[in-house]
Amino acid sequence: MSINIKTSDRIDTSADNRHVRKRGRPALNGPDKHTDRREDIVQASSFLFFQNGYAGTTLRRVAKTANVNVALIHYYFGSKQGLYQEILCCAFSETIASLRGYQRGAPVLLHLVHLMTATLLDQPALARTFLFPNGPPEALAEVANIKRRLRLHLSAALQSMQRTNHLCSTLDADLFTSTFLDLCWEPIRRHLEEDAEGSPNNLSLVQRQITQNTRLLEAATRPNQG
């Protein structure tokens, strides 16, 4: 029996593009008037937000690092929260794009696990921001929003596997998605906690643990062959 997403939980594909604002170009003077500095701002703010946190990052500091004026940041992103939303969306854009592609195919669980962990393993500062969110309510809301989007797309990919008989069809979709995310993110969370205490785990050990847990999950969720 295939499990469908409830209407209220269906993925709003427009949400995946809502951080893409009307580009346009500000009326600049001088030789840079045709230069789009948007990506410079995103790169500078990504480093500062992930290293210093939301509260510890100011638009003035971002502007100085990106060598732009604060007005240009407001032009592109509207506010500090809008900029924070943008960098989180950019950080996980490839993950979400791949998950959407998997909804039309049949990935194996190990591929999905790699997809949900690779970005966090490669970028510890991002992983800390994502797994240990802190700051004012608007910052927590943006982290919660990107987690929700990842969860919805992952759930859709897992249900596609159920429909194509690559995963046990009797699994509860919501419960299995939660279990899957715990399998992916909890070893990384523990690694970061131990690293903060001065006794870091070897990262390869974390990867082996995730792989081993995935193998156990694969064995427990194989579709019935009879």
Backbone as JSON, one array per atom type, in Angstrom:
{
  "sequence": "MSINIKTSDRIDTSADNRHVRKRGRPALNGPDKHTDRREDIVQASSFLFFQNGYAGTTLRRVAKTANVNVALIHYYFGSKQGLYQEILCCAFSETIASLRGYQRGAPVLLHLVHLMTATLLDQPALARTFLFPNGPPEALAEVANIKRRLRLHLSAALQSMQRTNHLCSTLDADLFTSTFLDLCWEPIRRHLEEDAEGSPNNLSLVQRQITQNTRLLEAATRPNQG",
  "N": [[0.85, -1.19, 0.0], [0.73, 2.07, -0.96], [1.84, 5.15, 0.43], [0.47, 8.29, 0.64], [1.27, 11.79, 0.49], [-0.25, 14.04, 2.71], [-2.67, 16.51, 1.78], [-2.23, 18.97, 3.02], [0.44, 18.8, 3.49], [1.73, 18.78, 1.13], [4.34, 19.47, -1.17], [5.23, 22.75, -1.7], [6.24, 23.92, -4.54], [6.84, 26.45, -5.3], [7.97, 27.53, -3.09], [10.58, 26.72, -3.15], [11.76, 28.51, -4.78], [11.34, 30.95, -3.72], [13.23, 32.53, -2.53], [14.47, 33.69, -4.59], [14.69, 36.73, -5.75], [13.34, 39.58, -7.5], [15.64, 40.44, -9.83], [16.86, 42.68, -11.42], [18.68, 45.85, -11.63], [20.49, 48.04, -9.6], [20.63, 51.63, -9.72], [23.6, 52.5, -10.38], [26.58, 54.44, -10.34], [29.54, 55.07, -12.28], [32.27, 52.78, -13.17], [31.36, 50.32, -12.3], [28.69, 50.06, -12.76], [27.32, 48.17, -14.24], [27.73, 45.85, -12.96], [26.82, 43.0, -11.26], [26.54, 42.59, -7.97], [25.5, 40.74, -6.33], [26.19, 38.0, -5.83], [28.65, 38.34, -4.6], [27.87, 39.45, -2.19], [26.36, 37.34, -1.11], [28.33, 35.33, -0.78], [30.1, 36.58, 1.03], [28.4, 37.03, 3.23], [27.62, 34.44, 3.85], [29.96, 33.29, 4.91], [30.32, 34.96, 7.17], [27.87, 34.72, 8.64], [27.83, 31.94, 9.2], [30.16, 31.61, 10.64], [30.05, 33.49, 12.74], [27.47, 33.53, 13.65], [23.95, 34.47, 13.61], [23.16, 36.66, 15.25], [25.64, 37.75, 15.75], [26.46, 38.88, 13.41], [26.48, 41.67, 11.36], [24.8, 43.8, 9.0], [26.37, 45.89, 8.18], [28.92, 44.88, 8.56], [28.88, 42.79, 6.73], [28.58, 44.26, 4.37], [31.02, 45.65, 4.33], [32.84, 43.51, 4.09], [32.07, 42.44, 1.64], [32.58, 44.55, 0.08], [30.66, 46.47, -0.66], [27.88, 48.79, -0.45], [25.56, 49.22, 2.29], [23.02, 49.8, 1.42], [22.81, 48.48, -0.99], [22.62, 45.83, -0.22], [20.13, 45.85, 1.02], [18.65, 46.41, -1.25], [18.85, 44.06, -2.8], [18.05, 41.97, -1.0], [16.28, 42.87, 0.91], [16.24, 42.74, 3.79], [18.04, 41.89, 6.81], [17.13, 39.38, 7.65], [16.07, 38.46, 5.24], [18.43, 38.18, 3.77], [19.67, 36.18, 5.27], [17.91, 34.07, 4.87], [18.39, 33.69, 2.17], [21.1, 32.77, 2.08], [20.93, 30.34, 3.41], [19.18, 28.96, 1.73], [20.78, 28.85, -0.57], [22.89, 27.3, 0.39], [21.76, 24.77, 0.59], [20.73, 24.28, -1.88], [21.55, 22.53, -3.97], [21.17, 20.07, -2.76], [18.36, 20.03, -2.4], [17.55, 20.21, -5.06], [18.52, 17.77, -6.05], [17.0, 15.98, -4.5], [14.46, 16.51, -5.49], [14.78, 15.54, -8.06], [15.14, 12.83, -7.45], [12.58, 12.15, -6.72], [11.41, 11.43, -9.03], [12.67, 9.19, -9.71], [14.4, 6.24, -8.61], [16.21, 6.09, -6.1], [18.79, 4.45, -4.14], [18.88, 3.79, -0.61], [21.36, 4.41, 0.51], [22.42, 6.3, -1.23], [20.67, 8.43, -0.79], [21.22, 8.97, 1.88], [23.88, 9.84, 1.7], [23.44, 12.15, 0.24], [21.98, 13.69, 2.08], [23.83, 14.18, 4.03], [26.33, 15.01, 3.06], [26.82, 17.79, 2.53], [26.78, 18.89, 5.12], [28.84, 17.48, 6.37], [30.98, 18.38, 4.89], [31.05, 21.07, 5.47], [31.6, 22.22, 8.37], [31.0, 24.6, 9.83], [28.59, 25.46, 8.73], [27.11, 23.19, 9.42], [27.01, 23.42, 12.22], [25.46, 25.74, 12.49], [23.1, 24.79, 11.38], [22.39, 22.46, 12.83], [22.55, 23.21, 15.47], [20.86, 25.55, 16.03], [20.68, 29.02, 16.86], [19.95, 32.27, 18.24], [17.93, 35.18, 17.44], [14.27, 35.06, 17.1], [13.65, 35.3, 14.3], [15.87, 34.23, 13.03], [15.87, 31.56, 13.93], [13.48, 30.78, 12.81], [14.06, 30.75, 10.07], [15.97, 28.7, 9.85], [14.4, 26.57, 10.72], [12.57, 26.56, 8.64], [14.08, 25.79, 6.36], [14.8, 23.24, 7.15], [12.28, 22.06, 7.21], [11.59, 22.11, 4.5], [13.57, 20.43, 3.42], [12.84, 18.06, 4.69], [10.25, 17.57, 3.63], [10.79, 17.19, 0.89], [12.51, 14.99, 1.05], [10.76, 13.1, 2.16], [8.95, 12.82, 0.04], [10.65, 11.66, -1.87], [11.24, 9.21, -0.62], [8.7, 8.08, -0.56], [8.31, 7.78, -3.27], [10.08, 5.71, -3.7], [8.7, 3.73, -2.34], [6.41, 3.46, -3.94], [7.51, 2.38, -6.23], [8.32, -0.04, -5.42], [10.82, -0.25, -4.2], [11.16, 0.07, -1.61], [9.79, -0.9, 1.5], [6.32, -0.96, 1.4], [4.55, -0.67, 3.48], [5.5, 0.95, 5.42], [5.23, 3.68, 7.71], [5.09, 6.86, 6.46], [5.76, 9.42, 7.59], [6.93, 8.73, 10.06], [9.06, 7.13, 9.21], [10.56, 8.95, 7.72], [11.39, 10.7, 9.75], [12.98, 8.93, 11.26], [14.93, 8.36, 9.38], [16.17, 10.87, 9.03], [17.21, 11.26, 11.59], [19.09, 9.21, 11.59], [20.84, 10.23, 9.69], [21.65, 12.79, 10.67], [22.15, 12.75, 13.45], [24.65, 11.42, 14.18], [26.47, 13.33, 13.18], [25.78, 15.55, 14.69], [26.51, 14.66, 17.27], [29.24, 14.37, 16.88], [30.02, 17.05, 16.49], [29.38, 18.11, 18.98], [31.2, 16.75, 20.66], [33.53, 17.66, 19.55], [33.43, 20.33, 20.28], [33.91, 20.06, 22.95], [36.51, 19.46, 23.04], [37.42, 16.93, 22.43], [37.45, 15.59, 19.74], [35.73, 13.36, 17.51], [37.06, 11.2, 15.0], [36.46, 12.16, 11.7], [36.07, 10.32, 9.67], [35.25, 8.14, 11.1], [32.71, 8.92, 11.86], [31.47, 8.94, 9.36], [31.64, 6.22, 8.73], [30.0, 5.18, 10.71], [27.51, 6.25, 10.0], [27.18, 4.97, 7.53], [27.11, 2.28, 8.33], [24.79, 2.25, 9.94], [22.96, 2.82, 7.95], [23.05, 0.52, 6.36], [21.88, -1.32, 8.12], [19.35, -0.2, 8.27], [18.52, -0.49, 5.63], [18.3, -3.27, 5.47], [16.17, -3.69, 7.17], [14.05, -2.53, 5.93], [13.47, -3.56, 3.47], [11.48, -4.27, 0.61], [8.65, -6.49, 0.59], [9.11, -9.57, -0.94], [7.4, -11.52, -1.56]],
  "CA": [[0.0, 0.0, 0.0], [1.52, 3.28, -1.07], [1.42, 6.19, 1.35], [0.48, 9.58, -0.04], [1.42, 12.96, 1.34], [-1.5, 14.75, 2.93], [-2.77, 17.74, 0.99], [-1.63, 20.07, 3.76], [1.89, 18.62, 3.55], [2.3, 18.71, -0.2], [5.45, 20.4, -1.34], [4.98, 23.96, -2.47], [7.45, 24.11, -5.32], [7.17, 27.86, -5.37], [8.8, 27.86, -1.94], [11.97, 26.47, -3.49], [12.27, 29.64, -5.54], [10.88, 32.2, -3.17], [14.35, 33.37, -2.17], [14.96, 34.35, -5.8], [13.96, 37.98, -5.85], [13.49, 40.28, -8.76], [17.03, 40.83, -9.87], [17.01, 44.08, -11.79], [19.99, 46.39, -11.3], [20.38, 49.37, -9.01], [21.2, 52.7, -10.52], [24.94, 52.79, -9.89], [27.4, 55.3, -11.16], [30.92, 54.63, -12.39], [32.55, 51.6, -14.0], [30.72, 49.11, -11.8], [27.24, 50.19, -12.84], [26.74, 46.99, -14.86], [28.22, 44.69, -12.22], [25.9, 42.43, -10.3], [27.33, 42.24, -6.78], [24.68, 39.87, -5.49], [26.92, 36.81, -5.41], [29.66, 38.77, -3.65], [27.19, 39.61, -0.91], [26.0, 36.0, -0.62], [29.54, 34.66, -0.33], [30.6, 37.24, 2.23], [27.48, 36.83, 4.35], [27.65, 33.03, 4.24], [31.11, 33.11, 5.81], [30.12, 35.66, 8.44], [26.75, 34.14, 9.38], [28.15, 30.61, 9.69], [31.25, 31.69, 11.62], [29.74, 34.36, 13.87], [26.07, 33.44, 14.02], [23.05, 35.52, 13.11], [23.24, 37.84, 16.11], [26.99, 38.31, 15.7], [26.74, 39.38, 12.05], [25.74, 42.89, 11.01], [24.81, 44.13, 7.57], [27.51, 46.78, 7.95], [30.1, 44.03, 8.42], [28.73, 42.1, 5.44], [28.85, 45.24, 3.32], [32.46, 45.91, 4.31], [33.52, 42.31, 3.59], [31.75, 42.28, 0.22], [32.97, 45.79, -0.6], [29.48, 47.13, -1.21], [27.23, 49.59, 0.58], [24.44, 48.54, 2.93], [21.82, 50.01, 0.61], [22.75, 47.45, -2.03], [22.13, 44.61, 0.44], [18.68, 46.03, 1.15], [18.07, 46.35, -2.59], [18.75, 42.67, -3.25], [17.5, 40.99, -0.06], [15.23, 43.48, 1.71], [16.54, 42.85, 5.21], [19.0, 40.91, 7.31], [16.48, 38.07, 7.6], [16.01, 38.05, 3.84], [19.76, 37.73, 3.39], [19.91, 34.9, 5.95], [17.12, 33.09, 4.13], [19.07, 33.43, 0.9], [22.31, 31.96, 2.21], [20.52, 28.98, 3.75], [18.66, 28.35, 0.5], [21.92, 28.58, -1.44], [23.69, 26.22, 0.98], [21.11, 23.48, 0.39], [20.03, 24.28, -3.17], [21.87, 21.31, -4.72], [20.52, 18.96, -2.06], [16.94, 20.06, -2.71], [17.4, 19.89, -6.49], [18.72, 16.32, -6.2], [15.84, 15.31, -3.92], [13.35, 16.64, -6.43], [15.05, 14.59, -9.13], [14.92, 11.49, -6.94], [11.15, 11.89, -6.65], [11.01, 10.86, -10.32], [13.48, 8.0, -9.94], [14.39, 5.26, -7.52], [17.53, 6.02, -5.5], [18.96, 3.54, -3.02], [18.94, 4.55, 0.63], [22.71, 4.9, 0.75], [22.57, 7.52, -2.01], [19.93, 9.48, -0.1], [21.97, 9.31, 3.1], [25.02, 10.66, 1.29], [22.91, 13.45, -0.17], [21.53, 14.45, 3.24], [24.93, 14.41, 4.97], [27.58, 15.48, 2.44], [27.01, 19.23, 2.72], [27.07, 19.14, 6.53], [30.16, 16.94, 6.66], [31.98, 19.2, 4.2], [31.04, 22.44, 5.98], [31.26, 22.16, 9.8], [30.38, 25.83, 10.31], [27.19, 25.36, 8.32], [26.49, 22.12, 10.22], [26.71, 23.96, 13.55], [24.32, 26.65, 12.33], [21.92, 24.01, 11.01], [22.04, 21.46, 13.85], [22.48, 23.89, 16.77], [20.44, 26.92, 15.72], [20.51, 29.96, 17.96], [19.74, 33.63, 17.8], [16.56, 35.69, 17.59], [13.22, 34.24, 16.47], [13.67, 35.27, 12.84], [16.92, 33.3, 12.61], [15.38, 30.21, 14.19], [12.41, 30.5, 11.84], [14.63, 30.44, 8.76], [16.56, 27.36, 9.95], [13.27, 25.63, 10.77], [11.95, 26.5, 7.32], [14.9, 24.99, 5.44], [14.67, 21.85, 7.61], [10.98, 21.58, 6.77], [11.65, 21.87, 3.06], [14.36, 19.22, 3.21], [12.05, 16.93, 5.14], [9.17, 17.33, 2.69], [11.34, 16.62, -0.34], [12.99, 13.64, 1.37], [9.58, 12.24, 2.31], [8.43, 12.54, -1.3], [11.57, 10.72, -2.51], [11.06, 7.91, 0.01], [7.42, 7.55, -1.01], [8.53, 7.33, -4.64], [10.69, 4.39, -3.59], [7.64, 2.81, -1.96], [5.54, 3.22, -5.09], [8.23, 1.58, -7.23], [8.69, -1.29, -4.75], [12.21, -0.25, -3.76], [11.1, 0.26, -0.17], [8.59, -1.53, 2.04], [5.18, -0.06, 1.19], [3.72, -0.54, 4.68], [6.12, 1.88, 6.35], [4.6, 4.97, 7.91], [5.97, 7.81, 5.78], [6.27, 10.45, 8.5], [7.81, 8.11, 11.04], [10.29, 6.68, 8.56], [11.33, 10.15, 7.38], [12.04, 11.15, 10.99], [14.04, 7.97, 11.57], [15.97, 8.54, 8.38], [16.9, 12.1, 9.33], [18.0, 11.01, 12.8], [20.22, 8.4, 11.16], [21.76, 11.09, 8.95], [22.13, 14.0, 11.34], [22.55, 12.58, 14.86], [26.11, 11.21, 14.32], [27.16, 14.6, 12.94], [25.53, 16.38, 15.86], [27.35, 14.18, 18.37], [30.63, 14.7, 16.53], [30.23, 18.47, 16.74], [29.35, 18.3, 20.43], [32.46, 16.27, 21.21], [34.58, 18.56, 19.07], [33.34, 21.54, 21.1], [34.44, 19.72, 24.27], [37.95, 19.24, 22.94], [37.76, 15.53, 22.15], [36.71, 15.31, 18.5], [35.76, 12.08, 16.83], [37.58, 11.22, 13.65], [35.33, 12.33, 10.79], [35.86, 9.07, 8.94], [34.48, 7.27, 11.98], [31.32, 9.37, 11.74], [30.98, 8.46, 8.07], [31.44, 4.76, 8.82], [28.84, 4.93, 11.55], [26.33, 6.54, 9.18], [27.05, 3.9, 6.54], [26.69, 1.05, 9.02], [23.38, 2.41, 10.3], [22.19, 2.75, 6.72], [22.94, -0.88, 5.98], [20.88, -1.93, 8.99], [18.04, 0.31, 7.87], [18.18, -1.13, 4.36], [17.87, -4.64, 5.73], [14.89, -3.68, 7.89], [12.97, -1.87, 5.16], [13.37, -4.15, 2.13], [10.09, -4.62, 0.26], [8.31, -7.91, 0.6], [9.28, -10.18, -2.24], [6.35, -12.5, -1.8]],
  "C": [[0.88, 1.23, 0.0], [0.96, 4.36, -0.17], [1.53, 7.52, 0.65], [0.68, 10.7, 0.96], [0.06, 13.62, 1.48], [-1.48, 16.06, 2.15], [-2.08, 18.89, 1.69], [-0.12, 20.0, 3.8], [2.52, 18.58, 2.18], [3.34, 19.8, -0.38], [5.03, 21.56, -2.21], [6.24, 24.28, -3.25], [7.81, 25.57, -5.46], [8.05, 28.27, -4.21], [10.27, 27.64, -2.23], [12.59, 27.64, -4.23], [11.93, 30.98, -4.91], [12.01, 33.1, -2.76], [14.93, 34.09, -3.37], [14.12, 35.6, -6.02], [14.14, 38.58, -7.22], [14.88, 40.87, -8.83], [17.19, 42.31, -10.19], [18.44, 44.54, -11.56], [19.8, 47.78, -10.69], [21.03, 50.4, -9.91], [22.53, 53.11, -9.92], [25.65, 53.71, -10.86], [28.8, 54.71, -11.26], [31.04, 53.34, -13.14], [31.85, 50.34, -13.56], [29.21, 49.13, -11.99], [26.57, 48.98, -13.47], [27.17, 45.71, -14.13], [27.19, 44.24, -11.2], [26.7, 41.94, -9.11], [26.6, 41.27, -5.87], [25.46, 38.67, -4.96], [28.04, 37.16, -4.44], [29.06, 38.9, -2.25], [26.85, 38.25, -0.3], [27.23, 35.29, -0.07], [30.07, 35.27, 0.97], [29.71, 36.96, 3.43], [27.44, 35.38, 4.79], [28.78, 32.78, 5.22], [30.82, 33.74, 7.17], [29.0, 35.05, 9.27], [27.15, 32.78, 9.98], [29.27, 30.63, 10.73], [30.83, 32.43, 12.89], [28.31, 34.26, 14.37], [25.26, 34.61, 13.51], [23.22, 36.8, 13.93], [24.6, 38.53, 16.01], [27.38, 38.87, 14.35], [25.86, 40.6, 11.77], [25.81, 43.13, 9.51], [25.97, 45.06, 7.24], [28.78, 45.95, 7.75], [30.05, 43.26, 7.1], [29.09, 43.05, 4.31], [30.35, 45.52, 3.2], [33.22, 44.73, 3.71], [33.29, 42.14, 2.09], [32.12, 43.5, -0.61], [31.8, 46.41, -1.36], [28.91, 48.04, -0.13], [25.99, 48.86, 1.09], [23.16, 48.68, 2.1], [21.69, 48.94, -0.47], [22.26, 46.13, -1.46], [20.61, 44.7, 0.59], [17.99, 45.93, -0.21], [17.85, 44.9, -3.02], [17.93, 41.79, -2.32], [16.46, 41.57, 0.89], [15.6, 43.74, 3.15], [17.61, 41.83, 5.58], [18.39, 39.51, 7.27], [16.38, 37.56, 6.18], [17.34, 37.54, 3.33], [20.08, 36.37, 4.01], [19.14, 33.79, 5.26], [17.83, 32.7, 2.84], [20.28, 32.52, 1.07], [21.97, 30.53, 2.62], [19.98, 28.25, 2.53], [19.79, 27.98, -0.44], [22.72, 27.38, -0.92], [23.1, 24.85, 0.67], [20.42, 23.37, -0.97], [20.31, 23.0, -3.96], [21.22, 20.09, -4.09], [19.04, 18.89, -2.44], [16.7, 19.71, -4.18], [17.55, 18.39, -6.72], [17.54, 15.54, -5.63], [14.64, 15.38, -4.86], [13.54, 15.7, -7.62], [14.8, 13.16, -8.7], [13.43, 11.15, -6.82], [10.63, 11.28, -7.95], [11.78, 9.58, -10.63], [13.38, 7.06, -8.75], [15.8, 5.14, -6.94], [17.6, 4.91, -4.45], [19.15, 4.38, -1.77], [20.32, 5.15, 0.87], [22.97, 6.19, -0.02], [21.85, 8.69, -1.32], [20.65, 9.92, 1.16], [23.16, 10.2, 2.74], [24.54, 12.07, 0.92], [22.57, 14.31, 1.05], [22.66, 14.76, 4.22], [26.14, 15.1, 4.36], [27.84, 16.96, 2.72], [27.4, 19.55, 4.16], [28.45, 18.63, 6.92], [31.26, 17.81, 6.05], [32.12, 20.59, 4.8], [30.64, 22.45, 7.46], [30.6, 23.43, 10.33], [28.91, 25.89, 9.95], [26.46, 24.32, 9.17], [26.13, 22.62, 11.62], [25.5, 24.9, 13.5], [23.03, 25.87, 12.14], [21.46, 23.1, 12.15], [21.94, 22.05, 15.25], [22.05, 25.34, 16.56], [20.31, 27.77, 16.97], [20.33, 31.35, 17.38], [18.3, 34.05, 18.0], [15.56, 34.85, 16.83], [13.29, 34.19, 14.96], [14.75, 34.34, 12.3], [16.48, 31.86, 12.8], [14.3, 29.82, 13.19], [12.97, 30.11, 10.49], [15.3, 29.06, 8.76], [15.46, 26.31, 9.96], [12.63, 25.47, 9.4], [12.76, 25.64, 6.36], [14.86, 23.52, 5.85], [13.33, 21.26, 7.13], [11.0, 21.26, 5.29], [12.45, 20.61, 2.74], [13.55, 17.98, 3.58], [10.95, 16.58, 4.14], [9.68, 16.69, 1.4], [11.89, 15.21, -0.11], [11.81, 12.68, 1.48], [9.0, 11.87, 0.95], [9.33, 11.54, -2.03], [11.41, 9.32, -1.94], [9.73, 7.28, -0.44], [7.48, 7.11, -2.48], [9.17, 5.94, -4.65], [9.65, 3.34, -3.18], [6.76, 2.46, -3.17], [6.2, 2.32, -6.13], [8.78, 0.29, -6.63], [10.2, -1.39, -4.47], [12.32, -0.07, -2.25], [9.78, -0.33, 0.31], [7.41, -0.56, 2.02], [4.35, 0.16, 2.44], [4.33, 0.4, 5.71], [5.29, 3.15, 6.48], [5.56, 6.05, 7.4], [6.58, 8.83, 6.72], [7.27, 9.88, 9.49], [9.13, 7.69, 10.4], [11.17, 7.87, 8.16], [12.07, 10.67, 8.6], [13.2, 10.23, 11.37], [15.22, 8.15, 10.64], [16.81, 9.77, 8.68], [17.73, 11.97, 10.6], [19.25, 10.21, 12.46], [21.28, 9.28, 10.48], [22.43, 12.13, 9.83], [22.64, 13.77, 12.76], [24.04, 12.28, 15.01], [26.91, 12.49, 14.09], [26.98, 15.52, 14.13], [26.42, 15.95, 17.04], [28.81, 14.51, 18.12], [30.93, 16.16, 16.84], [30.21, 18.78, 18.23], [30.68, 17.88, 21.06], [33.63, 17.15, 20.77], [34.6, 19.83, 19.9], [33.93, 21.3, 22.48], [35.92, 19.39, 24.22], [38.36, 17.81, 22.7], [37.03, 15.07, 20.88], [36.82, 13.87, 18.05], [36.46, 12.25, 15.49], [36.4, 11.25, 12.69], [35.04, 11.06, 10.0], [35.07, 8.08, 9.79], [33.0, 7.63, 11.93], [30.72, 8.85, 10.44], [30.75, 6.96, 8.09], [30.22, 4.42, 9.65], [27.55, 5.17, 10.76], [26.1, 5.43, 8.16], [26.56, 2.61, 7.17], [25.22, 1.12, 9.41], [22.48, 2.3, 9.08], [22.0, 1.31, 6.27], [21.9, -1.61, 6.82], [19.48, -1.48, 8.61], [17.59, -0.31, 6.56], [17.64, -2.53, 4.58], [16.48, -4.69, 6.37], [13.74, -3.16, 7.06], [12.86, -2.41, 3.74], [11.9, -4.48, 1.84], [9.87, -6.12, 0.32], [8.39, -8.47, -0.8], [8.19, -11.2, -2.56], [5.09, -11.85, -2.23]]
}
